[in-house]
Structure formats: C-alpha cells, structure tokens
Amino acid sequence: MIDDEFEADELLDSEADEENGDELYEHHRIIVDRGQEMLRIDKFLHSRLRNTSRNKVQDAIRALAVEVNGVAVKPNYRVKPQDVITVTLPEPPREGRVVPEEMPLDIRYEDAELLIVNKPAGLVVHPAYGHWQGTLVNGLAHHLANLPTGRNGEIRPGLVHRIDKDTSGLLVIGKTEFAMTHLSLQFFHHTIQRSYLALVWGTPPGPTGTITGHLGRSMRDRKVQAVYPGGEQGKPAVTHYEVLENFGPVTLVRCVLETGRTHQIRAHMQYLGHPLFSDATYGGDRIRVGQNNGTYRAFVENAFQLMPRQALHARSLGFVHPTSGEQLLFEAELPEDFAAVLEKWRNWAAT
C-alpha cells in the first residue's frame, strides 16, 4: 500500500476552450509502505506508475527527475520503508492518434535532443475538440515521424509546454524521452527563463513590479482565469514586469514568468487594471484609456484591425541543454502585426 499523490498542473479541457495550460508535466509523490521489501527504484516505480515504461522511469532517473527524501538517486538505489519518492515526468500521451500534416515550421534551432519553434499567432498548439487538424502538433508529428516521440502517432509528440493560440513566440520541443523529462523537470522547478513582450492599456505602477496571486478558473466564466489574491482557489502564480516604452494610453512591457499558469500574463495584467491591448477575453478589445470618440477612436479601431488578437509575444526562452549541460538562450523578433501596431502607437505618441 502506498500514498501516491498526483499533482499534475491543471489543464483546461481543450484548446477550443481558449487554449490549454502552459506546462505539460506530471508530478508524483509516493510514500513507501512500512512493509515494502528493498527493491531497485526503477523496478519499484515501474510497478507503481500507470502507463509508464521502465525505460521512461530510467530516463527520469538519469535526468535527476527522481528524488528520494529530497535527494536525486541512481537507478540501483533500493527503496526502503517510509522513503518519500518524488517523480517528475512529461505528461503521458492522450488517447487517440494525431494525423501528421506537412506544414511550414519556423524552426530556430534543432539537434538530436530538441528543437525550438517560433509559433505564429493563430496556430493552435494541441489537437482538441474543434481543432483536430492543422495544429502545431500535427506539423510536429510529420517533422518527427521517424523519432520515438512521433512514430506511434501520439497526440503529444515532444511537447513539454505550450502557449495560447493567439500568442506568438518560442516553444521548446523535446525529441527524446530523456530530453522531455529533463525539460519537464526544469519547468517544474521554475528554472526555465521565459520573457514575453506585451502591449497593455494604461501605465502600470512603477518602472518595474511583481504581480502575485493564485490563478484558477473563474466562477463566472470557465474560459477565463481569475486571480485569487488570498490563495483560496487556484495555484500560485508570479509575474514580474518591466516598463519598456510608454505611449500614453498604452505601454510596452516585458514580462518574466516564475510560474507557467494558464493565461498567466493576460489574467495578471487585467487584475492589475491593465489588460493586454486587443485581448477580447480579458477586456482589452475596447478603448480603456482616452475618449471613445473622434479621431482617437478611429485611430484605435484601426490599430485593433491591424492586430485582432492579444498583443503578447513569447520573446525569449532559456534553459539548460539536456545532454550537453550548456545554458541556451533563444530570442524571436516581433511578428509583423505586433511590430506594426507598436510603430503606430510610437508615431502617435511622437505627434
């Protein structure tokens, strides 16, 4: 008998419901029974974790994703009664098969272990109800067709995190089970470096700031994440921001994530009173600062037409390479719609 506590990050039901959660890993905590015989930890975990092969367990151990009493162990460690074991693994593939589709992928880096994709706005990351084809995963299934993570038509080839459909920017894709496990562990421990560029309504307080507050589904609208500052619901979330340029009615900010919750930046900035420009879900698709009439209204409406999606871009992504141990950092330039709106506001502020 064991105490097996499943602590996977919460995910919304489907990307049709305003996209899914950001980080894709599962976390197990197991307290070994008092009568447990001493057994190699890879054998022990293989017998306890559902739908997990022994090879996957061994990859997790090699990636230092298995700890006993707070210390990473080797595959030959033998479990003892009352040991507390924690395991971090990539989220298991969902049931069903994904149809590989040839599509242009903006790959910024690729080696034997991983690849970096610059996702355009409008591309759904993961197949779900209403979006079974034409997703990034469909394209990855074609690109990774001969690799272990794609050969069986799994629904999640290589994903360890994701970004919203209408958010552009960088994603890291693991090409091996070891790479996926190693990257998942970095997400779990919040050592991944991620920064976003966001255009928000108004001027956030101070040149820099930190937004805290648990995030969870809104009681009024399940498609929206709400902030629970008292921690009564949801999960902890921390967003740091820095003001880069102020244009009067709107401000360009750089956001750095400590955690990766669903819609974290969008919900946190709305909670602060500064929703993202053109974000229909969180109230940024209407004039929030300035008079809603005349030439100013026409100017803003034109800006909405230039960028009919939330002004959010996953600018940079940094992590430790799973096999080389090298610290890597990637950056992606602003897409055309974001750059055009930014220049429009920059010109408006100058005149």
Secondary structure, DSSP 8 states (H G I E B T S, - for coil): --EEEE------S-TTTT---SB-EEEEEEE--TT----BHHHHHHHHSTT--HHHHHHHHHTT-EEETTEE--TT-B--TT-EEEEEEE----SS----------EEEE-SSEEEEEE-TT--SS-BTTBSSSSHHHHHHHHTTTSTTTTT--S-SSBSB---TT-EEEEEEESSHHHHHHHHHHHHTT--EEEEEEEEES--SSSEEEEE-EEEE-SS-TTSEEEETTSSSSB--EEEEEEEEE-SSEEEEEEEESS--TTHHHHHHHHHT--BTT-TTTT-SS--SS-SSHHHHHHHHHHHHH--S--EEEEEEEEE-TTT--EEEEE----HHHHHHHHHHHHHHH-
